[in-house]
Amino acid sequence: MTKKPSNFIVPFLLLFSFFTNGQTFTGNELINKSIEYHDPNNNWATFSGTLEITMEIPERENRISTIDFDFQKGIFKNSFNRDSNIITQQLENGNCSVLLNGSKDFSLEDEKKYRLSCDQAKRTRDYYTYLYGLPMKLKDPGTIIEPIAEKRIFKGKEYWVVQVNYTEEVGKDRWYFYLNTETYALEIYQFFHEESKNDGEYILLSEETEIKGIIIPKNRAWYYNNDNKYLGTDFLFKSETK
């Protein structure tokens, strides 16, 4: 005959179950766990390598970008195709060059059409460095990680969600980062310009590749928040390290 649990054991088991299933973390703790998953040896800070990314946008020509990073030397170079032209943006320790088909001489019309400026080159660098450096980039100055994190269901799956804001000089958008509840891998991120208007976009991450000890999502599919309209996908097809 099986004995019934004592009156002491039953409350103890219930209490243990509560603490096991109701585990909570701060936003910083979750981001640290996510970084431990993606970049356990802090290799992103000294990354040097090449990423080849194909951007697929409905009803537009695919854009293939070959991007070189060398963070220790302060080098960023991006070459991509547009309208059968090759545009090259290069930044190196404060120096900038922008080329159209290998030439610095281009018309004012082409300059406006293809945004051939150093300001645009810097925006492109910041874009790729931020997105492909997540979640590690959430340790940069000016990042405000909200202390209270929550679990949230998104498209039928439960995630840990961390809210991130930025100081005014860094950025005005509000971001949410969705982490796998078991591995803490970054699987979705979402931003709003003004959350009450449900504007901005969300980005679904899929598949992973390991580059120099860093786990990087290969595919990034972009959608509008307000109507779930599909905008396009960035595919990481090739990578090389130096």
C-alpha positions in Angstrom: 0.0 0.0 0.0 1.3 3.4 -1.0 1.6 5.9 1.9 0.1 9.3 1.5 2.5 12.3 1.8 2.5 13.9 5.2 1.0 17.3 5.7 4.5 18.8 5.8 5.6 17.2 2.5 2.7 18.4 0.4 3.2 22.2 1.1 6.9 21.7 0.6 6.4 20.1 -2.8 4.0 22.9 -3.8 6.4 25.5 -2.7 9.3 23.9 -4.6 7.2 23.7 -7.7 6.3 27.4 -7.4 10.0 28.5 -7.3 11.0 26.1 -10.1 8.3 27.1 -12.5 8.0 30.7 -11.5 11.7 31.6 -12.0 12.3 35.2 -12.8 15.2 37.2 -14.2 16.1 40.9 -14.6 16.5 42.3 -18.1 20.3 42.5 -17.6 20.5 38.9 -16.4 18.6 37.7 -19.5 20.8 39.7 -21.8 23.9 38.3 -20.1 22.5 34.8 -20.6 21.8 35.5 -24.3 25.4 36.8 -24.8 26.7 33.7 -23.1 24.9 31.7 -25.7 25.9 33.7 -28.7 29.4 34.9 -27.8 30.7 33.0 -24.8 34.3 34.1 -25.4 33.7 37.8 -26.2 35.0 37.3 -29.8 32.7 39.9 -31.3 34.6 42.8 -29.8 37.7 41.8 -31.9 35.9 40.4 -34.9 37.7 40.5 -38.2 36.0 38.9 -41.2 33.7 39.0 -44.2 30.0 38.5 -44.5 28.1 37.9 -47.7 24.5 38.9 -47.3 21.7 38.7 -49.9 18.7 41.0 -49.3 15.5 39.7 -50.9 12.7 42.2 -51.2 9.4 41.5 -53.0 9.3 42.8 -56.6 12.8 44.2 -56.4 16.2 43.0 -57.6 18.1 41.0 -54.9 20.9 43.0 -53.3 24.1 41.1 -52.6 26.4 42.8 -50.2 30.0 41.8 -49.3 30.8 43.3 -46.0 34.3 43.4 -44.4 34.7 44.2 -40.7 37.9 44.6 -38.7 37.0 46.2 -35.4 40.6 46.4 -34.0 41.7 48.4 -37.1 38.5 50.4 -37.3 37.7 49.1 -40.8 34.3 48.7 -42.5 33.9 48.0 -46.2 30.6 47.3 -48.0 30.3 46.5 -51.7 26.8 45.8 -53.2 25.0 45.8 -56.5 22.2 48.1 -57.6 20.9 48.6 -61.1 23.8 46.7 -62.5 26.2 49.1 -60.7 28.7 48.2 -57.9 28.6 50.7 -55.0 31.5 50.6 -52.5 31.5 52.2 -49.1 34.7 52.2 -47.0 35.5 53.7 -43.6 38.8 53.4 -41.9 39.7 55.2 -38.7 37.9 58.4 -39.7 38.7 58.3 -43.4 35.9 57.6 -45.9 35.6 56.8 -49.5 32.5 56.1 -51.6 32.9 54.6 -55.1 30.5 54.0 -58.0 31.8 51.2 -60.3 35.3 51.8 -58.8 35.3 55.6 -59.4 35.1 58.6 -57.0 33.7 60.7 -59.9 30.0 60.4 -60.3 27.2 62.8 -61.2 25.0 64.7 -58.7 22.1 62.7 -60.0 23.8 59.4 -59.2 24.9 60.7 -55.8 21.3 61.4 -54.9 19.8 58.3 -56.5 22.3 55.9 -54.9 22.9 57.9 -51.7 26.7 58.1 -52.4 27.8 59.9 -49.2 29.9 59.3 -46.2 26.9 59.9 -43.9 25.1 57.0 -45.7 28.3 54.9 -45.4 28.3 55.5 -41.6 24.6 54.6 -41.3 25.2 51.4 -43.3 28.1 50.5 -41.0 26.1 51.2 -37.9 23.1 49.1 -39.3 25.1 46.0 -40.0 27.3 46.3 -36.9 24.3 46.6 -34.7 22.1 43.9 -36.2 24.8 41.3 -36.7 26.3 42.1 -33.3 23.2 41.4 -31.3 22.8 40.7 -28.4 26.4 41.7 -27.7 25.7 45.3 -28.8 23.3 45.7 -26.0 26.3 46.3 -23.7 27.2 49.5 -25.6 27.1 52.9 -23.9 23.7 54.6 -24.2 21.7 51.4 -23.9 19.1 51.3 -21.2 18.0 47.7 -20.4 14.7 47.8 -18.5 15.1 45.9 -15.2 11.7 44.1 -15.3 11.5 41.3 -17.9 8.4 39.3 -18.8 7.3 36.2 -20.5 5.2 36.8 -23.6 3.5 34.7 -26.3 4.4 35.7 -29.8 3.0 33.7 -32.8 2.2 30.8 -30.6 5.5 30.5 -28.8 6.6 31.7 -25.3 9.6 33.9 -25.0 11.5 35.9 -22.4 11.1 39.5 -23.5 13.5 42.3 -22.6 12.7 46.0 -23.3 15.5 48.3 -24.3 15.5 52.0 -24.7 18.4 54.3 -25.6 19.7 57.7 -24.5 18.6 60.5 -26.8 22.0 60.9 -28.5 22.0 57.2 -29.4 18.4 56.5 -30.6 14.8 57.2 -30.0 13.2 53.9 -30.9 12.0 51.4 -28.3 13.2 47.8 -28.8 12.0 44.4 -27.5 14.2 41.3 -27.6 12.6 37.9 -27.6 14.8 35.1 -26.1 14.3 31.3 -26.2 13.1 30.4 -22.7 15.5 27.4 -22.5 18.7 28.4 -24.3 18.3 32.2 -24.2 19.1 32.4 -27.9 17.9 35.6 -29.5 15.0 34.6 -31.9 13.0 37.8 -32.5 13.5 41.6 -32.2 11.0 44.3 -32.6 11.1 48.1 -32.6 8.7 51.0 -32.4 9.1 54.6 -33.2 6.0 55.3 -31.2 4.6 52.2 -29.6 1.1 53.7 -29.1 0.7 53.8 -32.9 1.9 50.2 -33.3 4.4 51.4 -36.0 7.8 50.0 -36.6 8.8 46.4 -37.5 9.5 43.0 -36.1 12.3 40.7 -37.3 12.1 36.9 -37.2 15.5 35.1 -36.9 16.0 31.6 -38.2 18.8 29.1 -38.6 22.2 29.7 -37.1 25.9 29.6 -38.1 29.0 29.7 -36.0 31.6 32.3 -37.1 34.8 32.5 -35.0 33.1 31.1 -32.0 30.0 33.4 -32.4 26.6 32.0 -33.0 24.9 34.3 -35.5 21.4 33.9 -37.0 21.6 33.3 -40.7 18.2 34.7 -41.8 16.3 37.8 -40.8 12.7 38.2 -42.1 11.2 41.7 -41.7 7.5 42.6 -41.1 5.5 45.6 -40.2 4.0 45.6 -36.7 0.7 47.1 -37.7 -0.4 44.7 -40.4 2.2 41.9 -40.5 3.1 42.9 -44.0 6.2 41.0 -45.2 9.1 43.4 -46.2 12.0 41.1 -47.1 14.7 38.8 -45.8 18.4 39.1 -45.3 20.2 35.8 -45.9 23.7 35.3 -44.6 25.1 32.9 -47.3 28.8 33.1 -46.8 31.3 34.1 -44.1 35.1 34.2 -43.8 37.3 35.1 -40.9 40.7 36.6 -40.9 
